[in-house]
Amino acid sequence: MFRVLFAFDALVAAVVLFFFFWGVSDGTVSSFNIGLWTGLLAAVAGVLFGGYYLNASGNRVLAILLLLVLAIPGLLYLLFVLLVIIAQPRWN
């Protein structure tokens, strides 16, 4: 269970990093909102490294609970995107 959650959280972190670098390249990440991005990147990195550290120190249950903090919203967003792709709703 830990490895599955860690892999999924790593994918979520990769998506966050992708959007951060995309925003840096097109100018939407600027000095106005860099504080928000820094906090978001720190939180994602904290969850990943904290989960890894807790698992390495023998606290597997706490590591799984920490990884669920990032995995649950990521999974819900993934389900939402799949629902939009499958249902093809009319937005007008």
N, CA, C and O atoms as CSV, one atom per row, in Angstrom:
chain,resi,resn,atom,element,x,y,z
A,1,MET,N,N,0.819,-1.191,0.000
A,1,MET,CA,C,0.000,0.000,0.000
A,1,MET,C,C,0.873,1.269,0.000
A,1,MET,O,O,0.559,2.253,-0.670
A,2,PHE,N,N,1.972,1.223,0.765
A,2,PHE,CA,C,2.844,2.397,0.818
A,2,PHE,C,C,3.429,2.713,-0.553
A,2,PHE,O,O,3.455,3.873,-0.965
A,3,ARG,N,N,3.890,1.704,-1.250
A,3,ARG,CA,C,4.526,1.939,-2.555
A,3,ARG,C,C,3.542,2.489,-3.576
A,3,ARG,O,O,3.902,3.338,-4.392
A,4,VAL,N,N,2.311,2.012,-3.535
A,4,VAL,CA,C,1.291,2.501,-4.464
A,4,VAL,C,C,0.995,3.970,-4.180
A,4,VAL,O,O,0.944,4.787,-5.100
A,5,LEU,N,N,0.802,4.300,-2.909
A,5,LEU,CA,C,0.530,5.692,-2.554
A,5,LEU,C,C,1.721,6.590,-2.863
A,5,LEU,O,O,1.545,7.710,-3.342
A,6,PHE,N,N,2.918,6.110,-2.595
A,6,PHE,CA,C,4.103,6.920,-2.876
A,6,PHE,C,C,4.246,7.162,-4.377
A,6,PHE,O,O,4.584,8.270,-4.792
A,7,ALA,N,N,3.996,6.156,-5.183
A,7,ALA,CA,C,4.078,6.318,-6.643
A,7,ALA,C,C,3.016,7.288,-7.142
A,7,ALA,O,O,3.298,8.126,-7.998
A,8,PHE,N,N,1.801,7.185,-6.617
A,8,PHE,CA,C,0.735,8.094,-7.037
A,8,PHE,C,C,1.052,9.522,-6.609
A,8,PHE,O,O,0.840,10.462,-7.374
A,9,ASP,N,N,1.554,9.687,-5.397
A,9,ASP,CA,C,1.938,11.019,-4.936
A,9,ASP,C,C,3.094,11.580,-5.760
A,9,ASP,O,O,3.150,12.787,-5.999
A,10,ALA,N,N,4.000,10.737,-6.191
A,10,ALA,CA,C,5.092,11.194,-7.051
A,10,ALA,C,C,4.539,11.685,-8.396
A,10,ALA,O,O,5.041,12.662,-8.950
A,11,LEU,N,N,3.517,11.016,-8.915
A,11,LEU,CA,C,2.880,11.483,-10.154
A,11,LEU,C,C,2.187,12.825,-9.941
A,11,LEU,O,O,2.263,13.710,-10.794
A,12,VAL,N,N,1.512,12.973,-8.807
A,12,VAL,CA,C,0.869,14.251,-8.500
A,12,VAL,C,C,1.924,15.349,-8.387
A,12,VAL,O,O,1.719,16.460,-8.877
A,13,ALA,N,N,3.042,15.046,-7.749
A,13,ALA,CA,C,4.128,16.020,-7.632
A,13,ALA,C,C,4.693,16.370,-9.003
A,13,ALA,O,O,5.035,17.526,-9.253
A,14,ALA,N,N,4.795,15.391,-9.886
A,14,ALA,CA,C,5.286,15.662,-11.239
A,14,ALA,C,C,4.333,16.586,-11.991
A,14,ALA,O,O,4.780,17.453,-12.742
A,15,VAL,N,N,3.039,16.415,-11.801
A,15,VAL,CA,C,2.058,17.294,-12.443
A,15,VAL,C,C,2.179,18.712,-11.893
A,15,VAL,O,O,2.132,19.680,-12.652
A,16,VAL,N,N,2.334,18.837,-10.585
A,16,VAL,CA,C,2.500,20.164,-9.982
A,16,VAL,C,C,3.768,20.838,-10.520
A,16,VAL,O,O,3.744,22.018,-10.870
A,17,LEU,N,N,4.866,20.093,-10.583
A,17,LEU,CA,C,6.105,20.654,-11.131
A,17,LEU,C,C,5.956,21.038,-12.598
A,17,LEU,O,O,6.493,22.059,-13.026
A,18,PHE,N,N,5.234,20.234,-13.369
A,18,PHE,CA,C,4.999,20.551,-14.777
A,18,PHE,C,C,4.281,21.882,-14.913
A,18,PHE,O,O,4.691,22.733,-15.702
A,19,PHE,N,N,3.200,22.068,-14.141
A,19,PHE,CA,C,2.456,23.322,-14.232
A,19,PHE,C,C,3.263,24.500,-13.702
A,19,PHE,O,O,3.115,25.619,-14.192
A,20,PHE,N,N,4.114,24.263,-12.710
A,20,PHE,CA,C,4.975,25.339,-12.216
A,20,PHE,C,C,5.946,25.783,-13.299
A,20,PHE,O,O,6.063,26.978,-13.569
A,21,PHE,N,N,6.642,24.843,-13.922
A,21,PHE,CA,C,7.607,25.224,-14.955
A,21,PHE,C,C,6.928,25.785,-16.190
A,21,PHE,O,O,7.483,26.657,-16.859
A,22,TRP,N,N,5.741,25.302,-16.501
A,22,TRP,CA,C,4.986,25.877,-17.606
A,22,TRP,C,C,4.636,27.338,-17.289
A,22,TRP,O,O,4.748,28.214,-18.147
A,23,GLY,N,N,4.216,27.581,-16.052
A,23,GLY,CA,C,3.903,28.950,-15.650
A,23,GLY,C,C,5.116,29.857,-15.640
A,23,GLY,O,O,5.017,31.040,-15.966
A,24,VAL,N,N,6.261,29.306,-15.267
A,24,VAL,CA,C,7.488,30.103,-15.312
A,24,VAL,C,C,7.830,30.453,-16.750
A,24,VAL,O,O,8.260,31.571,-17.035
A,25,SER,N,N,7.643,29.508,-17.651
A,25,SER,CA,C,8.021,29.758,-19.046
A,25,SER,C,C,7.096,30.753,-19.735
A,25,SER,O,O,7.553,31.530,-20.573
A,26,ASP,N,N,5.802,30.748,-19.400
A,26,ASP,CA,C,4.905,31.689,-20.073
A,26,ASP,C,C,4.619,32.950,-19.260
A,26,ASP,O,O,3.858,33.810,-19.704
A,27,GLY,N,N,5.215,33.068,-18.083
A,27,GLY,CA,C,5.110,34.302,-17.321
A,27,GLY,C,C,3.953,34.390,-16.355
A,27,GLY,O,O,3.788,35.424,-15.709
A,28,THR,N,N,3.137,33.348,-16.225
A,28,THR,CA,C,2.026,33.413,-15.284
A,28,THR,C,C,2.470,33.199,-13.843
A,28,THR,O,O,1.760,33.591,-12.917
A,29,VAL,N,N,3.627,32.586,-13.637
A,29,VAL,CA,C,4.233,32.534,-12.308
A,29,VAL,C,C,5.166,33.726,-12.215
A,29,VAL,O,O,6.205,33.778,-12.873
A,30,SER,N,N,4.780,34.676,-11.392
A,30,SER,CA,C,5.544,35.914,-11.294
A,30,SER,C,C,5.802,36.229,-9.831
A,30,SER,O,O,5.509,35.424,-8.948
A,31,SER,N,N,6.349,37.403,-9.588
A,31,SER,CA,C,6.623,37.804,-8.209
A,31,SER,C,C,5.329,38.011,-7.426
A,31,SER,O,O,5.340,37.998,-6.195
A,32,PHE,N,N,4.221,38.201,-8.130
A,32,PHE,CA,C,2.933,38.387,-7.462
A,32,PHE,C,C,2.452,37.112,-6.781
A,32,PHE,O,O,1.910,37.171,-5.677
A,33,ASN,N,N,2.642,35.958,-7.423
A,33,ASN,CA,C,2.113,34.715,-6.872
A,33,ASN,C,C,3.186,33.662,-6.572
A,33,ASN,O,O,2.859,32.490,-6.383
A,34,ILE,N,N,4.441,34.059,-6.528
A,34,ILE,CA,C,5.494,33.077,-6.269
A,34,ILE,C,C,5.389,32.530,-4.848
A,34,ILE,O,O,5.800,31.398,-4.595
A,35,GLY,N,N,4.853,33.307,-3.926
A,35,GLY,CA,C,4.666,32.814,-2.566
A,35,GLY,C,C,3.693,31.656,-2.507
A,35,GLY,O,O,3.917,30.693,-1.775
A,36,LEU,N,N,2.622,31.738,-3.265
A,36,LEU,CA,C,1.661,30.633,-3.330
A,36,LEU,C,C,2.297,29.388,-3.928
A,36,LEU,O,O,2.107,28.281,-3.424
A,37,TRP,N,N,3.054,29.574,-5.005
A,37,TRP,CA,C,3.710,28.438,-5.642
A,37,TRP,C,C,4.765,27.822,-4.735
A,37,TRP,O,O,4.914,26.601,-4.684
A,38,THR,N,N,5.495,28.669,-4.021
A,38,THR,CA,C,6.517,28.150,-3.112
A,38,THR,C,C,5.874,27.316,-2.013
A,38,THR,O,O,6.375,26.245,-1.668
A,39,GLY,N,N,4.766,27.803,-1.463
A,39,GLY,CA,C,4.051,27.037,-0.442
A,39,GLY,C,C,3.505,25.721,-0.976
A,39,GLY,O,O,3.570,24.697,-0.296
A,40,LEU,N,N,2.971,25.746,-2.185
A,40,LEU,CA,C,2.436,24.531,-2.794
A,40,LEU,C,C,3.533,23.512,-3.056
A,40,LEU,O,O,3.372,22.330,-2.754
A,41,LEU,N,N,4.641,23.963,-3.614
A,41,LEU,CA,C,5.757,23.051,-3.883
A,41,LEU,C,C,6.359,22.516,-2.587
A,41,LEU,O,O,6.749,21.350,-2.524
A,42,ALA,N,N,6.438,23.354,-1.553
A,42,ALA,CA,C,6.966,22.903,-0.261
A,42,ALA,C,C,6.046,21.875,0.381
A,42,ALA,O,O,6.518,20.905,0.974
A,43,ALA,N,N,4.745,22.077,0.269
A,43,ALA,CA,C,3.793,21.122,0.846
A,43,ALA,C,C,3.874,19.770,0.136
A,43,ALA,O,O,3.868,18.725,0.786
A,44,VAL,N,N,3.949,19.790,-1.182
A,44,VAL,CA,C,4.040,18.538,-1.940
A,44,VAL,C,C,5.342,17.810,-1.614
A,44,VAL,O,O,5.347,16.597,-1.406
A,45,ALA,N,N,6.439,18.554,-1.571
A,45,ALA,CA,C,7.723,17.939,-1.228
A,45,ALA,C,C,7.724,17.448,0.209
A,45,ALA,O,O,8.298,16.399,0.502
A,46,GLY,N,N,7.089,18.188,1.110
A,46,GLY,CA,C,7.011,17.770,2.506
A,46,GLY,C,C,6.241,16.480,2.694
A,46,GLY,O,O,6.615,15.638,3.510
A,47,VAL,N,N,5.167,16.323,1.940
A,47,VAL,CA,C,4.391,15.086,2.021
A,47,VAL,C,C,5.214,13.912,1.495
A,47,VAL,O,O,5.242,12.847,2.113
A,48,LEU,N,N,5.878,14.099,0.367
A,48,LEU,CA,C,6.667,13.007,-0.200
A,48,LEU,C,C,7.840,12.621,0.692
A,48,LEU,O,O,8.021,11.446,1.014
A,49,PHE,N,N,8.628,13.602,1.087
A,49,PHE,CA,C,9.797,13.294,1.910
A,49,PHE,C,C,9.403,12.862,3.319
A,49,PHE,O,O,10.057,12.007,3.917
A,50,GLY,N,N,8.331,13.455,3.848
A,50,GLY,CA,C,7.853,13.033,5.160
A,50,GLY,C,C,7.356,11.605,5.153
A,50,GLY,O,O,7.631,10.847,6.084
A,51,GLY,N,N,6.626,11.225,4.115
A,51,GLY,CA,C,6.167,9.844,3.996
A,51,GLY,C,C,7.314,8.870,3.858
A,51,GLY,O,O,7.302,7.789,4.446
A,52,TYR,N,N,8.301,9.260,3.080
A,52,TYR,CA,C,9.473,8.393,2.923
A,52,TYR,C,C,10.231,8.255,4.234
A,52,TYR,O,O,10.643,7.155,4.604
A,53,TYR,N,N,10.417,9.360,4.934
A,53,TYR,CA,C,11.142,9.331,6.205
A,53,TYR,C,C,10.393,8.513,7.247
A,53,TYR,O,O,10.998,7.714,7.962
A,54,LEU,N,N,9.087,8.708,7.337
A,54,LEU,CA,C,8.308,7.945,8.314
A,54,LEU,C,C,8.350,6.451,8.011
A,54,LEU,O,O,8.445,5.632,8.925
A,55,ASN,N,N,8.282,6.099,6.741
A,55,ASN,CA,C,8.356,4.687,6.376
A,55,ASN,C,C,9.732,4.119,6.686
A,55,ASN,O,O,9.846,2.991,7.166
A,56,ALA,N,N,10.773,4.892,6.415
A,56,ALA,CA,C,12.127,4.417,6.679
A,56,ALA,C,C,12.395,4.255,8.169
A,56,ALA,O,O,13.197,3.411,8.567
A,57,SER,N,N,11.731,5.059,8.996
A,57,SER,CA,C,11.940,4.959,10.435
A,57,SER,C,C,11.002,3.942,11.091
A,57,SER,O,O,11.012,3.794,12.313
A,58,GLY,N,N,10.196,3.245,10.294
A,58,GLY,CA,C,9.369,2.170,10.819
A,58,GLY,C,C,7.941,2.547,11.139
A,58,GLY,O,O,7.189,1.706,11.630
A,59,ASN,N,N,7.541,3.767,10.884
A,59,ASN,CA,C,6.159,4.205,11.133
A,59,ASN,C,C,5.344,4.123,9.851
A,59,ASN,O,O,4.982,5.146,9.269
A,60,ARG,N,N,5.061,2.916,9.420
A,60,ARG,CA,C,4.385,2.729,8.133
A,60,ARG,C,C,2.971,3.288,8.138
A,60,ARG,O,O,2.530,3.854,7.138
A,61,VAL,N,N,2.255,3.140,9.245
A,61,VAL,CA,C,0.868,3.632,9.300
A,61,VAL,C,C,0.845,5.156,9.197
A,61,VAL,O,O,0.026,5.713,8.466
A,62,LEU,N,N,1.728,5.830,9.915
A,62,LEU,CA,C,1.789,7.286,9.816
A,62,LEU,C,C,2.226,7.732,8.430
A,62,LEU,O,O,1.752,8.751,7.927
A,63,ALA,N,N,3.118,6.983,7.816
A,63,ALA,CA,C,3.557,7.313,6.459
A,63,ALA,C,C,2.395,7.202,5.479
A,63,ALA,O,O,2.219,8.061,4.615
A,64,ILE,N,N,1.615,6.157,5.615
A,64,ILE,CA,C,0.461,5.983,4.724
A,64,ILE,C,C,-0.556,7.096,4.947
A,64,ILE,O,O,-1.108,7.626,3.983
A,65,LEU,N,N,-0.811,7.457,6.201
A,65,LEU,CA,C,-1.750,8.536,6.486
A,65,LEU,C,C,-1.262,9.864,5.918
A,65,LEU,O,O,-2.054,10.650,5.398
A,66,LEU,N,N,0.027,10.110,6.017
A,66,LEU,CA,C,0.576,11.344,5.446
A,66,LEU,C,C,0.472,11.338,3.927
A,66,LEU,O,O,0.137,12.362,3.332
A,67,LEU,N,N,0.749,10.223,3.300
A,67,LEU,CA,C,0.653,10.150,1.840
A,67,LEU,C,C,-0.791,10.270,1.365
A,67,LEU,O,O,-1.036,10.734,0.252
A,68,LEU,N,N,-1.741,9.863,2.187
A,68,LEU,CA,C,-3.147,10.004,1.813
A,68,LEU,C,C,-3.582,11.462,1.742
A,68,LEU,O,O,-4.546,11.786,1.049
A,69,VAL,N,N,-2.880,12.348,2.455
A,69,VAL,CA,C,-3.208,13.772,2.412
A,69,VAL,C,C,-3.078,14.311,0.986
A,69,VAL,O,O,-3.856,15.178,0.588
A,70,LEU,N,N,-2.146,13.832,0.237
A,70,LEU,CA,C,-1.953,14.264,-1.144
A,70,LEU,C,C,-2.665,13.349,-2.134
A,70,LEU,O,O,-3.084,13.798,-3.201
A,71,ALA,N,N,-2.806,12.077,-1.792
A,71,ALA,CA,C,-3.379,11.113,-2.732
A,71,ALA,C,C,-4.890,11.278,-2.888
A,71,ALA,O,O,-5.412,11.101,-3.989
A,72,ILE,N,N,-5.594,11.608,-1.825
A,72,ILE,CA,C,-7.058,11.706,-1.912
A,72,ILE,C,C,-7.486,12.854,-2.837
A,72,ILE,O,O,-8.301,12.616,-3.728
A,73,PRO,N,N,-6.983,14.084,-2.674
A,73,PRO,CA,C,-7.367,15.123,-3.639
A,73,PRO,C,C,-6.911,14.811,-5.068
A,73,PRO,O,O,-7.619,15.118,-6.028
A,74,GLY,N,N,-5.738,14.206,-5.207
A,74,GLY,CA,C,-5.273,13.837,-6.543
A,74,GLY,C,C,-6.172,12.810,-7.200
A,74,GLY,O,O,-6.452,12.896,-8.395
A,75,LEU,N,N,-6.624,11.837,-6.423
A,75,LEU,CA,C,-7.522,10.814,-6.951
A,75,LEU,C,C,-8.889,11.399,-7.291
A,75,LEU,O,O,-9.479,11.044,-8.311
A,76,LEU,N,N,-9.388,12.284,-6.452
A,76,LEU,CA,C,-10.680,12.914,-6.741
A,76,LEU,C,C,-10.613,13.756,-8.007
A,76,LEU,O,O,-11.552,13.749,-8.804
A,77,TYR,N,N,-9.513,14.483,-8.203
A,77,TYR,CA,C,-9.368,15.272,-9.424
A,77,TYR,C,C,-9.244,14.370,-10.651
A,77,TYR,O,O,-9.794,14.677,-11.709
A,78,LEU,N,N,-8.528,13.270,-10.511
A,78,LEU,CA,C,-8.407,12.320,-11.612
A,78,LEU,C,C,-9.769,11.746,-11.991
A,78,LEU,O,O,-10.079,11.610,-13.175
A,79,LEU,N,N,-10.577,11.412,-10.995
A,79,LEU,CA,C,-11.927,10.910,-11.273
A,79,LEU,C,C,-12.795,11.969,-11.937
A,79,LEU,O,O,-13.589,11.652,-12.823
A,80,PHE,N,N,-12.651,13.235,-11.516
A,80,PHE,CA,C,-13.401,14.316,-12.146
A,80,PHE,C,C,-13.027,14.471,-13.616
A,80,PHE,O,O,-13.905,14.615,-14.467
A,81,VAL,N,N,-11.741,14.443,-13.918
A,81,VAL,CA,C,-11.299,14.586,-15.304
A,81,VAL,C,C,-11.790,13.411,-16.144
A,81,VAL,O,O,-12.231,13.601,-17.278
A,82,LEU,N,N,-11.719,12.207,-15.601
A,82,LEU,CA,C,-12.233,11.045,-16.335
A,82,LEU,C,C,-13.732,11.150,-16.573
A,82,LEU,O,O,-14.220,10.777,-17.640
A,83,LEU,N,N,-14.464,11.654,-15.586
A,83,LEU,CA,C,-15.908,11.825,-15.750
A,83,LEU,C,C,-16.211,12.838,-16.842
A,83,LEU,O,O,-17.127,12.630,-17.638
A,84,VAL,N,N,-15.462,13.926,-16.895
A,84,VAL,CA,C,-15.672,14.931,-17.938
A,84,VAL,C,C,-15.335,14.358,-19.308
A,84,VAL,O,O,-16.030,14.639,-20.285
A,85,ILE,N,N,-14.289,13.569,-19.389
A,85,ILE,CA,C,-13.912,12.973,-20.678
A,85,ILE,C,C,-14.959,11.960,-21.138
A,85,ILE,O,O,-15.328,11.930,-22.312
A,86,ILE,N,N,-15.431,11.141,-20.219
A,86,ILE,CA,C,-16.389,10.097,-20.587
A,86,ILE,C,C,-17.778,10.665,-20.846
A,86,ILE,O,O,-18.418,10.300,-21.832
A,87,ALA,N,N,-18.256,11.559,-19.970
A,87,ALA,CA,C,-19.634,12.070,-20.090
A,87,ALA,C,C,-19.761,13.141,-21.175
A,87,ALA,O,O,-20.845,13.321,-21.730
A,88,GLN,N,N,-18.701,13.837,-21.481
A,88,GLN,CA,C,-18.702,14.940,-22.456
A,88,GLN,C,C,-19.884,15.877,-22.254
A,88,GLN,O,O,-20.751,15.985,-23.120
A,89,PRO,N,N,-19.917,16.561,-21.097
A,89,PRO,CA,C,-21.048,17.437,-20.814
A,89,PRO,C,C,-21.037,18.686,-21.688
A,89,PRO,O,O,-20.002,19.101,-22.210
A,90,ARG,N,N,-22.219,19.265,-21.825
A,90,ARG,CA,C,-22.331,20.541,-22.542
A,90,ARG,C,C,-22.253,21.626,-21.491
A,90,ARG,O,O,-23.039,21.625,-20.544
A,91,TRP,N,N,-21.323,22.549,-21.638
A,91,TRP,CA,C,-21.068,23.553,-20.625
A,91,TRP,C,C,-21.839,24.853,-20.893
A,91,TRP,O,O,-21.706,25.805,-20.123
A,92,ASN,N,N,-22.631,24.916,-21.953
A,92,ASN,CA,C,-23.336,26.168,-22.236
A,92,ASN,C,C,-24.693,26.218,-21.620
A,92,ASN,O,O,-25.404,27.212,-21.773
